[in-house]
Amino acid sequence: MYLPTARYVLLTAGLLLSFGSVADSEPAPARQMLSQLMGAIASQDYQQFMQLGNDEFQAGISQPRFDEVAQVVGMRVEQGYQAQYLTSLQQQGYRVDLWKISFTDGGDDSLARLVLDGERAAGFLLQ
């Protein structure tokens, strides 16, 4: 009696753990896009940054705003960072991927929010 119940509990626990890891697995396209966006910020390259986004993305970010952010964050990104995938959210019909950005300079971490529209960025925010 005890052995079949133990197997059932272990099987159920294994299935739950595997579903949890699939639901929160890191999306490779989002990792690649995050890397490209961060690279454009590090090199302070507005044109490269804009080419990664869809039309709405491009319309929403002016060069002065990009330059302001790149000037503050760019050097930290260039010195090095680690991006740790946290989770995803469903918001207004889009998948929003959240990342913890830890900089090698030991300063404050940032939270990155990335929205993809196919292979293009539809939104990107560093907090």
HULINHU-V356440 format. One record per backbone hydrogen bond with DSSP energy under -1.0 kcal/mol. NH is the residue of the N-H (numbers start at 1). CO is the residue of the C=O. If there is no record, write none. Layout:
# HULINHU-V356440
NH;CO, NH;CO
This chain:
# HULINHU-V356440
5;1, 6;2, 7;3, 8;4, 9;5, 10;6, 11;7, 12;8, 13;9, 14;10, 15;11, 16;12, 17;13, 18;14, 19;15, 20;16, 21;17, 22;18, 23;19, 24;20, 25;22, 31;27, 32;28, 33;29, 34;30, 35;31, 36;32, 37;33, 38;34, 39;35, 40;36, 41;37, 42;38, 43;39, 45;40, 49;45, 50;46, 51;47, 53;50, 54;121, 58;54, 59;55, 60;56, 66;62, 67;63, 68;64, 69;65, 70;66, 71;67, 72;68, 73;69, 74;70, 77;73, 78;74, 79;75, 82;102, 84;100, 86;98, 89;96, 91;94, 94;91, 96;89, 97;114, 98;87, 99;112, 100;84, 101;110, 102;82, 104;80, 106;103, 110;101, 112;99, 113;125, 114;97, 115;123, 117;120, 120;117, 121;52, 122;115, 123;115, 125;113, 127;111
